[in-house]
Amino acid sequence: MKAVILSIFLLYNTLQAITLEKIITSALAKNPSLESIQERIHANKYNIALSNQFQNPELLITKNTLDSSQAMSQSVVILKQNIPFYNKRDTNKKIAEAEDALLHEKLTAAKTKLVEKIKSESYTIWKLRELYRIIDEYITLTKQNITLYESYTSIDENQHMGIMKAALSLSDLQIQKSSLRKQITASYARLSYLASFKIDHLDIALQMGEKPDLTQLQNALSQNPDLKIKEKELRKQNAKLQMTDLNNYPDINLIAGYALRENFNNYFTFGIGMSLPIYGSEDYKEEKQRALILSVISKKADTQIFINAELESYYAQLLSSYEIYHIIQDKALPQVAHMFELSSSSISVGADLFKYIDVLFQKLDLEQKSIQAIANYNLAKAKIAQLTGELQ
């Protein structure tokens, strides 16, 4: 009956598990921080439409206080319409479109950062669960060995010390297990926040990948979201520079008026108006935009240096994790396994439990480091994927 209940429980947990791919897809579709940027993009669509519009005309109505018997007594209706200089409206539209492209790149960058955080938290959960699993196995094994050793009728002082050491080691394992349980719960809570829905069980399996190739990784940096943002910022600043250059040429105001007089003929008036750029303000604004362009170019260069340094750092983590894993799996664990076999056969005939516990925990330490190496390798891969703009 217990076996049936356990099988049902495991089946239920399996059905409730969700894959990393599904979490990422769902988070990209409904994460509030991404929706905020998407709404800004939507709002900017109206800014694009507005940028190519003429300014609203101005309507002025004036009346003087002269007696209606005088010719200058009149009420005047004046209509004024601003006509932008050639290409100003198109350039305004270029600025708005550049802002739209910039917002889209910011949305992509936010998505890549969210995906990286989800991956990193998921990989952390895998690591903690694996550590929890082997700790649980070693707790069971340690209990079995203590029980086996205590079954001997004759236990001298040295053997009693071995049992005490095993009991202390068991307590340490139980402490580690409790700490891991807390960390797993906290990690699931963080993952649920990132995914924007409750996650209780994650279906994920990690393994060590291939030896990394730095040149191949560097070639993928051309798609870095932060670099693309700087490119779009530069495009926007160039459009704004073009506008400041056009502002050296004044807009024209077309003016039409109609004067109404009670005792005299009414009449129309026509005219034009324009600002006179004689104080050099436009030149200062133009130089300001040129300086801002140089600032964006410098920031882009700094961003390139930064992501190169980040990539080298993550590459070093990849390579180190790869080497550590293979040292443990190919060299250390086979040696410890032989020592463990000797110790296991010895303990069955009442040999020193003290030495056996030492070998047992050396094996545990190596297995924990192996799990850590796999996790670190995949965490570094997630960071590099974010640098290269991946969304899965």
Stockholm file with secondary structure:
# STOCKHOLM 1.0

chainA/1-392         MKAVILSIFLLYNTLQAITLEKIITSALAKNPSLESIQERIHANKYNIALSNQFQNPELLITKNTLDSSQAMSQSVVILKQNIPFYNKRDTNKKIAEAEDALLHEKLTAAKTKLVEKIKSESYTIWKLRELYRIIDEYITLTKQNITLYESYTSIDENQHMGIMKAALSLSDLQIQKSSLRKQITASYARLSYLASFKIDHLDIALQMGEKPDLTQLQNALSQNPDLKIKEKELRKQNAKLQMTDLNNYPDINLIAGYALRENFNNYFTFGIGMSLPIYGSEDYKEEKQRALILSVISKKADTQIFINAELESYYAQLLSSYEIYHIIQDKALPQVAHMFELSSSSISVGADLFKYIDVLFQKLDLEQKSIQAIANYNLAKAKIAQLTGELQ
#=GR chainA/1-392 SS CHHHHHHHHHHHHHHHCEEHHHHHHHHHHHCHHHHHHHHHHHHHHHHHHHHTSCCCCEEEEEECCSCTTSTTCCEEEEEEEEECCTTHHHHHHHHHHHHHHHHHHHHHHHHHHHHHHHHHHHHHHHHHHHHHHHHHHHHHHHHHHHHHHHTSSCCCHHHHHHHHHHHHHHHHHHHHHHHHHHHHHHHHHHHHHHHTSCCSCEECCCCCCCCCCHHHHHHGGGGCHHHHHHHHHHHHHHHHHHHHHHTTSCCEEEEEEEEECSSSCCEEEEEEEECCCCSCHHHHHHHHHHHHHHHHHHHHHHHHHHHHHHHHHHHHHHHHHHHHHHHIIIIIHHHHHHHHHHHHHHHTTTCCHHHHHHHHHHHHHHHHHHHHHHHHHHHHHHHHHHHTTCCC
#=GC SS_cons         CHHHHHHHHHHHHHHHCEEHHHHHHHHHHHCHHHHHHHHHHHHHHHHHHHHTSCCCCEEEEEECCSCTTSTTCCEEEEEEEEECCTTHHHHHHHHHHHHHHHHHHHHHHHHHHHHHHHHHHHHHHHHHHHHHHHHHHHHHHHHHHHHHHHTSSCCCHHHHHHHHHHHHHHHHHHHHHHHHHHHHHHHHHHHHHHHTSCCSCEECCCCCCCCCCHHHHHHGGGGCHHHHHHHHHHHHHHHHHHHHHHTTSCCEEEEEEEEECSSSCCEEEEEEEECCCCSCHHHHHHHHHHHHHHHHHHHHHHHHHHHHHHHHHHHHHHHHHHHHHHHIIIIIHHHHHHHHHHHHHHHTTTCCHHHHHHHHHHHHHHHHHHHHHHHHHHHHHHHHHHHTTCCC
//
